[in-house]
């Protein structure tokens, strides 16, 4: 019997695995997708090869790319961009690590208290989470982002908005700043050349400004895996978890099994209530089923797959909140075209942001051509100049919101991919029960009934709808201030990223699945450690850092509650994931 | 002519199959044989060959593949027009390359048919709905399509049904093509005739946009009609999926056209040439790094709380 089984090696699961392996527990991590142990052999920077959601190496599917991706049902014009594999969705994220706004936590008493999702606050205070933020920020590590041209252009726009620069980790008011990123700052030749001979580690360290964050990070060339620039968990927490014995006193290395889809969580009755006892997983390659027992089971399959697994396992759901309250930051997309070079396709995907507590935020996003075209074409407002779907909002952008398509798309891109600047609108979307994951009635796949994801694009709360409009206007003003000659508002259909809170922890037992320790209210020894555990949409900031801080806190709760251990975050100093002992051990392991 | 036969004739014309069959010579209109002893149908009625329904199904298969490709050519050039006949036909010719040069149609067909894990349990009822759901909306069939004999239409209809209902795997690209053509003929009934095999490909840019508007509209009659033909519990799922499909077809046609798909060698993981989308967008391409570091905003490399 294992001490702990972690289901999923995405953004959250490896945090628990690393923390508890460091305490000497016997941890098994099961990941449904591929390992990607040798990215220089397996990956390229090409968009279709990497990001095709059906056949790319970053897709939601098994390791064998000749096999179809796994099916999920969308019941609306939308796209759920998640992926399987070690690192999960952090494989293609931009490393943005802002903290949540304090207003989304219990006990907040600021003047703008009423502006947040007050019905769905975190069941503990911001101050209580700060030590866990600090622990994760030191572990990854999180650093202040360097600038490329697109950040200079973006900041030029920010300087016209009449808001101050923020110079602290905690956000207390409307402001702008470089991102706090889980991207190692450039060193040596990094950021100064495209000559591969000069970009060999250690002649180059940290971010080389390759512009391929969305295609996975394998820079600098020949760097140890735990010193790749982007601190996705495949480069940070996973290497630490599988080498825990060499860098943590009394640590025990975690076992990682990939291409292993968990199909069922097992329970038994204990003291009149269900207790998790283990899982069944299916080998994608052979179809063979395996069963493993453990003292504690931690679900970290993500906001869509964790509720699916729960429901497919027949676990209790007495208040019907499993899968509900799924937030997605109700994104929107505003594009500016410029006469001058913006560096859109180069550098970290996003290194600058604006925060508007009570509304959400904005960030710059740099893209290569195909994702740029995709992003311009994902709209709920139809085709510009042709039809509006009853929307096509007017504002400080040019013409109605909607897709620039056909000749207009070509003309937009013909100005040059590096003469564009994108602003992502990240709305403070309030938790709504109607946005949810259920089991689809469409035929099951080999892993059981598939997930159906429902998003009500137009029927959000009045505050959520107003927040998005406020921010879209700010985005257009920013781009005008930066010098854009033309500004397009796309009115994105749901691009389901930044997914959160579908298995939410909460103050009220009536509207949450997890208690304040992230343990299931109705199944003991069963915890959730991915974004689905978050209580709300954080007010807008990107969720990865907060999910990892909460997962660190959850690790302590598990260790105290079921292994008679003591907490460590306030008493010890974290080891940085770039630690040379990790590098050396990875080298021995051929990783 | 029996009402059912007329309805089926119109349906087959609307999804593009009837026109494709005539265009390819599988079906021969009666007027084409004026002066002969009687109406000449295709081989099934040929006493010498006596091929049956199965043979017609086999004749139909490549025809449907061609229809799919033609329809998706109409789609990809709608999203990214170029210097091709489809872009000219829709009224948006361009001097620079477009979706067809980027092999975006191949990208769509390969993706739809090989990688979308679309359950056959869903594809088959959808195809069945497409082949049975649609009533006569009063579209005239002037010219050779109206000249076919009921027997010919019935044979073609039978073959299509066999193919869609009995095949182990229905290509999703075909289901999509039938859907696009059906909506195309709703937007412009005259699109049953003309250049190309596909009614959708015959539409103007504005008409193609109207076709997508019909599919995207949440209250689309067409979507509702397809949905009601399906058994529970699939009913609500299909209408939702079709709304998804309408958006996804546009987004992924654009994605495909701007990727390296057409020139990527999966064996070496290298490019055989410069992707069309890179030329169109003046993209510098991929590299392990760029000379792009400008320093730190206000010189600050670190913040504390």
Boltz contact constraints between the chains, C-beta under 6 A:
constraints:
  - contact:
      token1: [A, 44]
      token2: [B, 269]
      max_distance: 6.0
  - contact:
      token1: [A, 45]
      token2: [B, 286]
      max_distance: 6.0
  - contact:
      token1: [A, 46]
      token2: [B, 260]
      max_distance: 6.0
  - contact:
      token1: [A, 47]
      token2: [B, 259]
      max_distance: 6.0
  - contact:
      token1: [A, 48]
      token2: [B, 259]
      max_distance: 6.0
  - contact:
      token1: [A, 48]
      token2: [B, 260]
      max_distance: 6.0
  - contact:
      token1: [A, 48]
      token2: [B, 261]
      max_distance: 6.0
  - contact:
      token1: [A, 54]
      token2: [B, 111]
      max_distance: 6.0
  - contact:
      token1: [A, 54]
      token2: [B, 115]
      max_distance: 6.0
  - contact:
      token1: [A, 55]
      token2: [B, 115]
      max_distance: 6.0
  - contact:
      token1: [A, 68]
      token2: [B, 115]
      max_distance: 6.0
  - contact:
      token1: [A, 68]
      token2: [B, 117]
      max_distance: 6.0
  - contact:
      token1: [A, 69]
      token2: [B, 117]
      max_distance: 6.0
  - contact:
      token1: [A, 71]
      token2: [B, 117]
      max_distance: 6.0
  - contact:
      token1: [A, 74]
      token2: [B, 244]
      max_distance: 6.0
  - contact:
      token1: [A, 75]
      token2: [B, 240]
      max_distance: 6.0
  - contact:
      token1: [A, 76]
      token2: [B, 240]
      max_distance: 6.0
  - contact:
      token1: [A, 76]
      token2: [B, 243]
      max_distance: 6.0
  - contact:
      token1: [A, 77]
      token2: [B, 243]
      max_distance: 6.0
  - contact:
      token1: [A, 77]
      token2: [B, 244]
      max_distance: 6.0
  - contact:
      token1: [A, 77]
      token2: [B, 247]
      max_distance: 6.0
  - contact:
      token1: [A, 144]
      token2: [B, 301]
      max_distance: 6.0
  - contact:
      token1: [A, 144]
      token2: [B, 302]
      max_distance: 6.0
  - contact:
      token1: [A, 144]
      token2: [B, 303]
      max_distance: 6.0
  - contact:
      token1: [A, 146]
      token2: [B, 293]
      max_distance: 6.0
  - contact:
      token1: [A, 146]
      token2: [B, 296]
      max_distance: 6.0
  - contact:
      token1: [A, 147]
      token2: [B, 294]
      max_distance: 6.0
  - contact:
      token1: [A, 147]
      token2: [B, 295]
      max_distance: 6.0
  - contact:
      token1: [A, 147]
      token2: [B, 297]
      max_distance: 6.0
  - contact:
      token1: [A, 148]
      token2: [B, 292]
      max_distance: 6.0
  - contact:
      token1: [A, 148]
      token2: [B, 294]
      max_distance: 6.0
  - contact:
      token1: [A, 152]
      token2: [B, 294]
      max_distance: 6.0
  - contact:
      token1: [A, 155]
      token2: [B, 297]
      max_distance: 6.0
  - contact:
      token1: [A, 167]
      token2: [B, 303]
      max_distance: 6.0
  - contact:
      token1: [A, 168]
      token2: [B, 303]
      max_distance: 6.0
  - contact:
      token1: [A, 168]
      token2: [B, 305]
      max_distance: 6.0
  - contact:
      token1: [A, 169]
      token2: [B, 305]
      max_distance: 6.0
  - contact:
      token1: [A, 170]
      token2: [B, 305]
      max_distance: 6.0
  - contact:
      token1: [A, 178]
      token2: [B, 297]
      max_distance: 6.0
  - contact:
      token1: [A, 186]
      token2: [B, 293]
      max_distance: 6.0
  - contact:
      token1: [A, 191]
      token2: [B, 293]
      max_distance: 6.0
  - contact:
      token1: [A, 192]
      token2: [B, 291]
      max_distance: 6.0
  - contact:
      token1: [A, 193]
      token2: [B, 291]
      max_distance: 6.0
  - contact:
      token1: [A, 194]
      token2: [B, 287]
      max_distance: 6.0
  - contact:
      token1: [A, 194]
      token2: [B, 289]
      max_distance: 6.0
  - contact:
      token1: [A, 194]
      token2: [B, 290]
      max_distance: 6.0
  - contact:
      token1: [A, 196]
      token2: [B, 288]
      max_distance: 6.0
  - contact:
      token1: [A, 199]
      token2: [B, 288]
      max_distance: 6.0
  - contact:
      token1: [A, 199]
      token2: [B, 289]
      max_distance: 6.0
  - contact:
      token1: [A, 208]
      token2: [B, 289]
      max_distance: 6.0
  - contact:
      token1: [A, 209]
      token2: [B, 289]
      max_distance: 6.0
  - contact:
      token1: [A, 209]
      token2: [B, 290]
      max_distance: 6.0
  - contact:
      token1: [A, 209]
      token2: [B, 292]
      max_distance: 6.0
  - contact:
      token1: [A, 210]
      token2: [B, 288]
      max_distance: 6.0
  - contact:
      token1: [A, 210]
      token2: [B, 289]
      max_distance: 6.0
  - contact:
      token1: [A, 219]
      token2: [B, 288]
      max_distance: 6.0
  - contact:
      token1: [A, 221]
      token2: [B, 288]
      max_distance: 6.0
  - contact:
      token1: [A, 343]
      token2: [B, 292]
      max_distance: 6.0
  - contact:
      token1: [A, 346]
      token2: [B, 290]
      max_distance: 6.0
  - contact:
      token1: [A, 346]
      token2: [B, 292]
      max_distance: 6.0
  - contact:
      token1: [A, 347]
      token2: [B, 292]
      max_distance: 6.0
  - contact:
      token1: [A, 369]
      token2: [B, 258]
      max_distance: 6.0
  - contact:
      token1: [A, 369]
      token2: [B, 277]
      max_distance: 6.0
  - contact:
      token1: [A, 369]
      token2: [B, 281]
      max_distance: 6.0
  - contact:
      token1: [A, 369]
      token2: [B, 283]
      max_distance: 6.0
  - contact:
      token1: [A, 370]
      token2: [B, 255]
      max_distance: 6.0
  - contact:
      token1: [A, 370]
      token2: [B, 258]
      max_distance: 6.0
  - contact:
      token1: [A, 370]
      token2: [B, 259]
      max_distance: 6.0
  - contact:
      token1: [A, 373]
      token2: [B, 254]
      max_distance: 6.0
  - contact:
      token1: [A, 373]
      token2: [B, 258]
      max_distance: 6.0
  - contact:
      token1: [A, 374]
      token2: [B, 251]
      max_distance: 6.0
  - contact:
      token1: [A, 374]
      token2: [B, 254]
      max_distance: 6.0
  - contact:
      token1: [A, 374]
      token2: [B, 255]
      max_distance: 6.0
  - contact:
      token1: [A, 377]
      token2: [B, 250]
      max_distance: 6.0
  - contact:
      token1: [A, 377]
      token2: [B, 251]
      max_distance: 6.0
  - contact:
      token1: [A, 377]
      token2: [B, 254]
      max_distance: 6.0
  - contact:
      token1: [A, 378]
      token2: [B, 251]
      max_distance: 6.0
  - contact:
      token1: [A, 383]
      token2: [B, 209]
      max_distance: 6.0
  - contact:
      token1: [A, 386]
      token2: [B, 209]
      max_distance: 6.0
  - contact:
      token1: [A, 387]
      token2: [B, 213]
      max_distance: 6.0
  - contact:
      token1: [A, 389]
      token2: [B, 216]
      max_distance: 6.0
  - contact:
      token1: [A, 406]
      token2: [B, 81]
      max_distance: 6.0
  - contact:
      token1: [A, 406]
      token2: [B, 92]
      max_distance: 6.0
  - contact:
      token1: [A, 406]
      token2: [B, 205]
      max_distance: 6.0
  - contact:
      token1: [A, 407]
      token2: [B, 92]
      max_distance: 6.0
  - contact:
      token1: [A, 413]
      token2: [B, 280]
      max_distance: 6.0
  - contact:
      token1: [A, 413]
      token2: [B, 281]
      max_distance: 6.0
  - contact:
      token1: [A, 416]
      token2: [B, 282]
      max_distance: 6.0
  - contact:
      token1: [A, 417]
      token2: [B, 281]
      max_distance: 6.0
  - contact:
      token1: [A, 417]
      token2: [B, 283]
      max_distance: 6.0
  - contact:
      token1: [A, 441]
      token2: [B, 233]
      max_distance: 6.0
  - contact:
      token1: [A, 442]
      token2: [B, 119]
      max_distance: 6.0
  - contact:
      token1: [A, 442]
      token2: [B, 122]
      max_distance: 6.0
  - contact:
      token1: [A, 442]
      token2: [B, 237]
      max_distance: 6.0
  - contact:
      token1: [A, 443]
      token2: [B, 119]
      max_distance: 6.0
  - contact:
      token1: [A, 443]
      token2: [B, 121]
      max_distance: 6.0
  - contact:
      token1: [A, 493]
      token2: [B, 247]
      max_distance: 6.0
